[in-house]
Amino acid sequence: MKIVVLSSGSKGNVTYVEDAGKRLLLDIGMSCNFVEKSLKEIGVNAKDIDAILLTHTHIDHVCGLKKFYEKYQPQVYITTKMKKNLNNYVQNIELNYYEEEFNIFDFNLKIIKTSHDVDDSVGFIINDKLVYITDTGYINEKYFSKLKNKEVYIIESNHDLEMLYNGEYPFHLKQRIASDVGHLSNADSAKYMKKLVGLKTKYIVLAHLSQENNTKEKALETYLEIIENPKFKIIITSQGETSEVIEI
């Protein structure tokens, strides 16, 4: 399996996953032009994307869908609850629907319901190797047994709480970000990972870092305070920048 985060942050999220010759995008929250260029950087032609899976319908996860679909017609997968909001951004698109667990090509996907201020939001466990969870205020303990001991975790590490509350955002927005339907702080993210990583874990990829309320240094410092001497590699993603290629 090949995994590359093409962009991650409040302004746009796209992740590329390839296995057995089939290619997925998890979310498409950057422009079609950006996605085409980023895929080219890793040796992939945009026309070869087989399917796009949406985790939810906020603009930073769907804004590139309309043009990309018009040009390339990949399969598009959403939950039924996402359809109403998605219609605000794109119409006349053939949709496929997923719920608890489903298969696409040689990919098996288990669904993790996340907690975000939108009609529906999910994370994925892909082929029991990759966990992808961003945009959630918390992770429900009922999923812990499914989430434990995977090889790669792409996990939200959105904000440093002190930076958030001392920052310039209005108070209502600070409350929303820190709430159970907002985003994971660095500390929350690290505490979850401490419970979930195992002997198989090779990478933790920190995603959806706020450009206003976080830094890469803060995120890494917090992780290393909570998870001492990690046996896995920590990768920190950036807005508009392609991550290193992960192959497992």
N, C-alpha and C positions, 0 to 999 in steps of 0.2 A: 504494500500500500504506500502511495506517495501522497503527502499532505503539504500544502503551502497556503499560508494565510496571505492573501493578496492585499488586503487592507483591513484594519480593525480600529474602530473608534466611533465617536459620536457623529461623525460626518459621513461614515460609510463603511460597510462590512461585506467582505467577500472571502470565502475560503474554497480552495480547490482540493478535491480528493479524487485519486485515481486508483483503481484496482482492477486486475484482470482485463485490462484494455478498455475499460469503461470510465467515463469522466463525469464527475458531479461538481456543481457549485452549491455550496451551502450559503444561501442568501446572495443577493446581488444589489447591494446598496451603494454602488459606485456607477459612474456613467458607463455606457456601452464602450465608448472609446477607451476609457481607463482599463476596463476589464480585458479588452482585446490586446492592449499593449502589455499589460501585466502577464497575461497568458503567454504572449509571444516571448517574453523574457525568460520563461521557464520551458520554452520549446513546445508549447501547445497552441494549436490553431483554434480560434474561437468556434469555428464551425464543427469541431469535434466534441464539443460539450454535449453530453447525452441527456442530462437532466439538471434542473435547478430545484432545490428543496428550500422552502422558506420556513424560517423558525417563527416569524411573526411579520406583521405588515406595517411596522413603523418605516418611515421614509428612508432611514439610513440602512435599511435591509432590503428595500425593493425598488429604489429609484431607477436602477438601470434595466429593470425587467422589460419594460415596454419595447424599447428599441432593440434590445438583444433578442427578444422573442421574434420581433418582426424580421430581423435579419437571418436568424438561424433556426428557429422553431424547435428548440429543445423541449423535452417533456418538462412540465412544471407541476410540482407537488405541493399541496397545501392541506390544511384541515378544513372541514366544512365551515367552521366558525370564522375562518379568516376571509372567506369570500367577500362578505359585505364591505369590509375595509379595503380589500385589494381593489375592488371596483372603483375606488376613488382615484387610483393611479393608472389602472390599465383595464381595458375592456377587450372583447373580441379575442380572447385567448383560450385555448383548450386547456382545461385544468384536470389534474388527477388528484384524488383525495386519499389521504392517509389518516390512520387513527393510532391504535395501540402499537402494533408491530407490523412491518411490511417489508417486502423484498423488491428491489429494482436490480435487474441484471444479476450480478453476483454479490450485490450488497444486501446485507440484512440490517435493518434499522429498527431499533427499539426506541420508543418515544418516552421522554422525560418531560412531564408537564412543569413548566417554569411559572414564576409569579411576577408578572409585569403588567403595567397599566395599559392593556390592550385586550381586545376581545378574546384572543387565544395566543399563547406563546409556548414554545417547546424547545427542548434540547434533544440531541440524538446520541445514541450509542451505535456505532457503525462496526459491523463484523466483530463485535466484542473486543475491539482493539482501541477504537477512538471514541472519546467522549467529547461532545461539543456543547457547551452551555455558556451562553452570554445573556445579558438583559434579564436578570432575575433578582428579586429582593432577597430570596433565600432558596435553598434546595431542600425539598421535603425529605425527611428521614426515611420515608417508606421506600425511596429509591436507592438508599445506600447500598443494599446488598447487590443490586444490579450494577452499580457504578464502581464497585471496588476493584482494585488491582487491574486496571487497564494499562495498555502500553503508552498511550498518548492522551493527555487531557488538554483540550483548549477551553480555558475557563476564564470567565470575566474577573478582572481585578480593576474595577472602574475608578475608585477614588481613595484618597487618603482622607479620613474623617476630619482631621484637624484642618487640612487645606480646604476641604469643602465648607466647613462652618466658619472659617476665617476669610473665605473668598468673597467675591463680589456678586454672586448669584442672589436673587431675592429669596427671602426666607421660605416662601412656599415651595420654591424649586429645590432648595436644599432639603426640605422635609420630604419631598417626593423622591429625590434621588436616594436618600438614606432609608426610605420606608421598605416595607415588605413587598411592595410592587414596583420597586425602583431598581437599584443596581447593587452589586456586591462591592463592598469596600475591600481594600487590600487585605486587611486583617480577617474579614469574613472568608474571603477566598482561600487564604492560606490555612485557616482552621478547617475548612471543608477538605482541602487537599490532604492535610495531615491525617484525617480520618480515612481517606479513600485510597491513597497510593499504596502500592504493594511491591512485591519482588519483581513483578513484570514491568513496572513503570519505568519508561525510558525518558519521557519528556513531559514537562508541564509548560504549556504555552499560555502566557498571560495576555488576555485580550480585552478589547474595549476600554483601554485606558483613557481617562478624561484628559484632554489637553489643558484644561483650566484647573483641575482639582487633583492632579496626580503627576508624578514623574516616574520614569523608568527606575531611577535610583531609589525612590520611596517604595515602589512596589517590590523591588528586589530586596531591599533592606528589611521590609516587613516580613516577607516570606522566610528569609534566613533567620530572623528572630524566632519565628514560630516553628519552622522545620529546620532544625540544626543538622548540618552535614548531610545534605540530601544526596541520595544515591542516583539521582536522575538529573538531566540537564534542564535548566529553566531558560526558556526563550521568551523575550518580551516583544510584542508586536507594536507596530506603529501605524498611524493614520497615513494612508496613501503610499505605504512602502511594503514591498514584498518581503516576507520572512525567509529565513533559510528553509531549504527543502528538507523535509523529514521523510525518511524511508524506513519502513518497518516490515 
